[in-house]
C-alpha cells in the first residue's frame, strides 16, 4: 500500500474518532441535562403531593379566601409540573437524537477501521506473494544450475 493512502486513511480514522468522541461528549452533557430536569420534576411533584396532603386535612378550618389562594397556587404548581414534563421530554428527545449520532459516528469509525485492516491484510498478502515469488525464482535458478551446485560455487 502506498504511504499517501495509508496516511489519508489513518487521518480519516483519526478524524472519525475525534468526531465520535465529540458527539459522545455532547451525549454526556445531554444526559446530565435530562437527569437535572428529571430531578426538578421529581421535586415539583413531591412538593405538590406534600402540599396537597398538608392542606387536604385542614381545608375545613381555613377561610374561603385562603382556600381560593391555595387552589390558585396549586393550579400554578401543576402548570409548572406540566411545563417541566415538556422540558423533560425535550431533553429525552435530544438524548435520543444525539445517541443516534453517536451510533452513526461509531459505525463510520468501524467502517474506516475495517477498510484499513483490509488494506493492511492485502498489503501483507502482496508482500508474502513477492517473497514467495523471489524464493521460487531462487529455487528455479538453483535447480537449473544442477544438483549439488549452489550459486556461490559457480563463481
Residue pairs with C-beta under 8 A, 6 or more apart in sequence:
1 119
1 120
1 122
1 123
5 119
6 119
9 112
9 115
9 116
9 119
10 116
12 112
13 109
13 112
13 113
13 116
16 105
16 108
16 109
16 112
17 109
19 105
19 108
19 109
20 102
20 105
20 106
20 108
20 109
23 98
23 101
23 102
23 105
24 102
24 105
26 98
26 101
27 95
27 98
27 99
27 101
27 102
30 91
30 94
30 95
30 98
31 95
33 91
33 94
34 88
34 91
34 92
34 94
34 95
37 84
37 87
37 88
37 91
38 88
40 84
41 81
41 84
41 85
41 88
44 77
44 80
44 81
44 84
45 81
47 77
48 74
48 77
48 78
48 81
51 73
51 74
51 77
52 74
55 62
55 70
59 67
62 70
141 151
142 149
142 150
142 151
145 151
145 154
